[in-house]
Amino acid sequence: MEIRFHNTLSGKKEIFKPIKDGEVKMYNCGPTVYDYVHIGNLRSYLFADVLRRTLEYNQFKVTQVINITDIGHLRSDADEGEDKMTAALRRDGKPLTMEALRHLADFYTEAFLKNLDELNIEKPTMLPKASENIDVNIDLIKKLEEKGFIYTTSDGVYFDTSKDKNYGRLGGVFPDTDVEKSRIHHNAEKRHPEDFALWKFSSELGWESPWGKGFPGWHIECSAMSMKYLGETFDIHTGGMDHIPIHHNNEIAQSESATGKPLANYWLHHGFIIIEGGKMAKSQGNFLRLQDITEKGVSPLAYRYWLLTSHYRSPVNFNYEALNGSQVALTRLAGQISYPSQLLGVAHPDRGQGMISLRHQQKFLSFINDDLDTPKALALVWDLLKDESISPADKRATILDFDRVLGLDLEKLAEPVHFKIPAEITKLADEREEARKEKDWEKADKLRKKILDAGFEIKDLGNDYQIEPGVAAPQ
């Protein structure tokens, strides 16, 4: 079955054709490890994870690279301000040394990897650090120097965008557009506002180079590492939509000017998470860490579920009501495949754990292969649960097959040791049972509704009751 992705490079949905049959090489822009990542950042890696899982579901062997930026990312994408890592050392009262830089980077890298684990995001094939690839950055800048694309100012080495006739073609962003004109331009030595740093001079922290002591720019780091580990041309490059105007156009410009080849054939970009009317960002001070939402009782996998309910290219408005709804939905779903009496093959004991419904699997494949349409894929899960023509055991097997892409870790969540009835639900059920004994049917009905709204159902068993997850999809 064909796979289609919306390619930012062409501005339309295209049939995916890998460079090499059966293999895919993809690069995902990684975090700058000067602080904890926020949940908006994490959407990038969850999106990349669903993309990777979809490709693997389609029998592709995927080589995935996510870089770690531990030097070179200035406060402004337009190469203004202090390096974020250096600023973080000052913030924490640390010395400006390479050893302190490594300790800072290692601390926040470990925090980032912990977040990936919590969200059930598969680890990339490679996780290279910018600071460990200085040589390939220097080599790439030398190539650009040989071809006449660079010039030097008092603060660094810059790429001359006027030498690249195609500069800004990603997303239709060109130097004469409003987006480009809106850049902050304080450096009077730059020949053009769009020119960007390949190497920044620094007497405090950095490495020796043919142009002087300093460190590579953020854009050149991604080009150098992606081409080192994936080749001069690879299949897919991803990132947030905010990367399109500057970072990714700069990557394309410097890479293709150096090699004469396309950097990536498909460019995929995800939408923002909107909070209080604006994009979630550390620079705006309106961000939340994964820990912040878990402290409010929302599991990381419920956050994953919530993101899957929206298409990756769509912006999503953050609110706790929606997150709590996803928590309820995930609880219901895990519960539906956890109850042995319902789902472990009572109707078809000869089938063991059940068989995958090929009819539903084909529908699922058609949805995820259509530019990763996870909202439709999730809706199919709930339709399957209500399909009386499918045995409980086969429903379970099919949903677990879908979870290879959705990544909700349902098999683990459904294990008795992980699936528990919340204490507040048990309390409501006890209160309802007392109301029933007192024949207060109105109160009993209201309590049943509260329990149902929380994602559970009550089954009355004579003088006793049983709490089970609700079957219907959340509203």
N, C-alpha and C positions, 0 to 999 in steps of 0.2 A: 504494500500500500504506500502511495506517495506521501511524503512529508512536506508541508508548506510552512514557511516562516515569513514574517514581515521583515523585509530587508531594508534597513534605514538607508542603505546606499542607493537603492533604486526607488525607495518610497512606496513599494508595493509588495504584495505577498507573492513569493516565488516557490517553485518546486525545489526542494533541497537536493543538491547533487554534490556529494563529497569529492574531494580531489582524488582519493584512493578508495576503490570499492571496499565496503565493509569496515572502513576506519574513519574516525572523525578526530580532528585536532581542534581544540577550543581554548581560548584565553579569556579569563574573566578578571577585570580590573580589581585588585585586592585592596585591603584597608591600609591607611596610613596609621601606624601603631604608636601614636602619641597620646592616645586616650582610649577609653572603652568605645566600642562601636555602639551605635544606637539602633533602634529597631528599623529605622528607615534604611540604614546601611545594610542591615541583615536581609532586607528584601532582595538585594542584588544576588546574594549567595543562595537564597532559597529558590529564586528564579533560575539561576544557573544550575542548581541541583535538579529541578524538575526537567530542565532541558537535557541535562546529561542522562537522567533516568529514562526519559522518553527515547533518546537515541539508543540507549542500551536495551530498552524494551523492544526496539526495532532491530535488534541483533547487531548493532554497530559496536565496535571496540573503540572506546573513547579515551583519548589522552587529554587530560584537563590540567591547565596551569592557572593557579591563582597566585599573584605576586604579593609580597609583603613590602610595602614602602616604609623604610626605616631611615630615610634621609632624602632630601631634595624636594619635598612638597612644600611650597611656600604658602603663606596665608591666603594669597590671592592666586587664582588660576592664571591670571595675567602676569605672573612672575613679579608680583610686588609683595613687600612685607618679609618677615622673618621666616626661616625654615621652621615648620611646625614641630619637628623633633627637637631642634635647638631651643625653641621657645618652651617646650615641655620640660626640658632640663632646668631652665631658669625657673619655671613655675614651681618645680618640685625641690628647688634649692640644691640641685645636683651639679657637680663640676662639669665643665664643657670638655669632656674627654671621650675617646672612643669606647673605653670600657663602660662608662656611665651610659653612653648611648646604647650599647648592646644590652645592658641590664634593663633599661627602659623599654626597648623594643621587645625583648624576650617576655617581659611581664605582660604587656598588652597583647602580644601575639598569643600567649597562652590563654588569656581571657577570651580572645576572639575564637580560638579553637574550641574552648569550652562551650561557647554559644553555639557553634556549629553542631557539636555533639547533642546539645539540648534540643536543637531543632531537627535532629535526625538528618543532617546534611552530610552527604558522603564526603570524605576527605579527597582533595584533588590528587591527581597523580604526582604533581610537583608543587611545591610551595616555596619558590625561590625568593631570597631577600635582595633588595636593591644594593645593600652595602657589601654583599658577597659577589656582586657582578659588576664592579667598577670597571674592570678591564674591557668588557664587551661594550660598555658605554663609550669609553675612550676610543675604541676601534671604530665604532659607528660614527662618532663625531669626526674622526680623521677622514673617513670616506666622504662625508659631506663637505669637509674642507677641501679635499682634492677636487671635488666637482663644483666648487665655487658657491656653495650655499650658505656659508657662514661669515660672520664678521665679529670683531671683538670690541667691547666697550670697557669702561673702567670697572664695571661690576660683573662682567661675564662674557660668555660666547653665545651669540644669538643666531637663530635660523632666519634667513632673509626670505619672508613669504612671497615677496614680489618675484622671486626666481621660480616659483612653482605656479604654473598657469592654472592648475586645477585646485589650488588651495581653497578649502571651504566647501568642497562638493558634497561631503557627508551631510545629509539632512537639508541640502540646499542652502547652506550657510556660506556666504561669500563676503569678502572684505568690505563691500559697499553696503551691506545690510545693516539694519538697526541693531541687530544683536552684536555685530562686531563693533559698531560705533560706540556702543554702550560700555565698552571696556574702560576700566580705569587706566589712564596712561600718564604715569608720573615720570617715567624715564625719558628724558629729553635726548638721550644718546641713541635710542632705538630709531632705526630708519623708518619703520612703519608701526602703527599701534598693534598690528597683529603679530609682529615678530615675537618669538618666544625663546626663552633661555634653554640652551643645551648644556651649559656648564656655568655654575655660579661660583665666583671667587669668594674664598673665606680664609682669613688668617687664623680663625679660632678652631675650626673643625673641618676636616676633609682629607683629601688625598692629593698627591702630586699628579700633575698632568702636563702635557706639552704646552698648555696655555696658562698654567699657574695652579696654585693650591686651591682646592675647593671641592665641589660635589656636583654630580649630574643633576639636570633638571628632571622634574617629575615625568614629563612627557617622554623624554628620551629613554628613561628607565624602562617604561612599559614596552617600547619598541625593541630595545636591546634584549630584554628577557624573553619576550614572546618569540622573537626570531631565533634566539639561541636554543630554546627548548622545543620549538614547534616548526622551525624552518622559515624561510623568507616569505613564503605564502602559506597560510593555513586556512582552515575551513570557517571557523566562527569566532567572532570577537563580541563580547557582551559588556554591558555596563548600564548605568542609569542615564535617563534622558538628559540630565544636566551635563553629561560628558560629551554630548554631541558637538556643541558649538566650538569648544576650545580643545579639550584634552584629546578627543578621538580624531578631530580634524588635524591636530598637530602630529599625532602618531602617524596618521596616513601620510602627511606631507614629508616628514623626515625619513620615514621608512622607505617610501616609494621613490623619493629623490635619491636615496642611497643605493637602492637595488634595481630600480627600473621595473619592479614587479608589484602586483597588488599585495597589500599586507594580509588582508582577510577577504574572503569571498562573500561572507554574510555578516552583517552587523545587526545585532539585536539589542534593543534597549527597553528597560522597564520604566513604568511610571513612578511618580513620587508618592510618598505617604504625606497626606495633608493634615496638619494639626493647627488649630486656631487660625485657619484661613491661609496658612502659608506652608511651604515645603519644610519638612522636618530637617533641621540642620544644626550642627554644633555651633556654627557661627551665629545663628539666630537665637541660640539659647532655648529653643523650643523642642527639645528632644527627650526621648525616653530610652533607657537601657532595657534589655530583656529582663534584668533583675527587678526593675521597677514594676513591670506588669505581673511578674510571678509573685511579688510581695503582696499584690492585690488578689491573689488566688487564681490567676489565669495561668494555665500551664503553657510552656513553650510550644507544645504541639497544638494547642488550641489557637495560638497565634499563627502557626503554620496553616491550620485549617482555614482561619479567617482570610489569609492572603490567597488561598486557593479558590475562595468563593468569588474573586475578582480576576478578570483577565490581566496578565502581567503588564500589558501596555497601558492599562487604565490607572489613573490616580485613584487613591482610596483615602477616604476621610476617616481618621482615627477616632474611635470612641469606645469607651468601656462597655457600653450596652451591646455593641456588635461583638466585641470580644467574648463577653459572657454568653452570648447566644451561641458562639462557636464552641465554647466550653461545653455547653449543654449538648450540642449536636455531636461533638466528639465522644462524649460520655455515652450517649444513646447508641452511637455506631459501634463503639467498643463492646458495649453490653450486648448488642444484638448478635455479635459473633462469639460471645463468651459463654452463653448458657447452654450446657450440654443437652438439656431436655429439648431445646429448640434446634440446635445446630450441629450436633455431632453425629448425624447420620442415622437417626432413629428410623426415618422413612426408608432409607436405603443403606442398611448396615453392610451390605456387600461392597459398598463404594468407599469404605473407610472414611477419609476426611473430605470426600466429595469430589466432584469433577467440575472443571471450569465450563461455564456456559459460553459456548463459542459465539452464539448469537449476540450476547451482551458484550463479549470481548471485542467483537468486530465494531460494535458501536463505540465502545470506549476508545479503541484505536483510531477510529475516524475523528473523534473529538480531539484527542491529544495531538494527533498528527496534523490537525488544522490549526497551526500556530499556537499550540499548547493551550487549548480551550479547557482549562481546568474547571470553570464553573459548570459547564455541561457534563464533564466527567463526574463531578461530585453529585450532580442531580441524577445521573444514571445510577449511582450507588443506591440512592434512596428509592428510585423506581424499582430497582432489582429487589430490594428488601420487601417491597409490597407486591411483587409478582408471585402469585400463588401457584403458577405453573412450574416454578423452580423449587426443588427440595431445599430444606434448610441447610443441609450439608453442602449442596452445590452453590448456594448463595455465599456461604462462608468461603469456599475455595475460590470463587470468582472475585469476591471483594478483596481477598488477600492477594490475588493476582494483580488487581488494579493498584493495590498499595505499593507495588514495586515502583510505580511512578509517583503516586501521591505522597508516599514517604511519611504516612501518619503513624507508622510503627504499630499497626492495629493488632498484629498477632501478639506482641508483647503486652500491649494495653489490655487485651482481652483475657490474659492469664489471670486466674483467680487471685494470685498474689498481688497483681497490679490493679485489678478492677475491684473497687470497693464502693459500697453504697455510702454516700456522704452522711455524716452524723445528723445534719439538719433535715435530710430526707427521712431518715429513720424516726426522728422526733415528730415530724409532721404525720408520718404514718401511724405512730403510736397515739397521737392526739385524735386522728381520724377514727382509730379503732375504739377509743373511749367514747367518741361521739356516736358511733354506731351502737355501742352497748346501751347508751342512754337514749337511743332512737332519735337523736338530733340529726335528722337526715340532711337538713339545710347546711349545717356546719360540716358534716361529713363530705358533702358534695363540694363545698368550697375548698376544703383541704385536699381533696382528690385533684381538683383543678390546679392548685398550687404545685402539687407533686408532678402533675402532668406537664405544667409549664416549665418545670425544672428539668424535664427530660426523662421522667420515670413514670411507670404505671403501677397501680395496685391491683393485684388479683386476690379476691376474697376466697378463702378456703375454709368454709364453715365458720368455726370459731377462731380461725387464724387468717393470716394474709401473707402474700409474697410480693416483694418489690422487684420489679423488672424494668429494664430500659424501655422507653417508648419506641414505637415502631415508626411513627410518622416522621417525615423530614421536618426540621425546624422551620418555623415561619420567618 
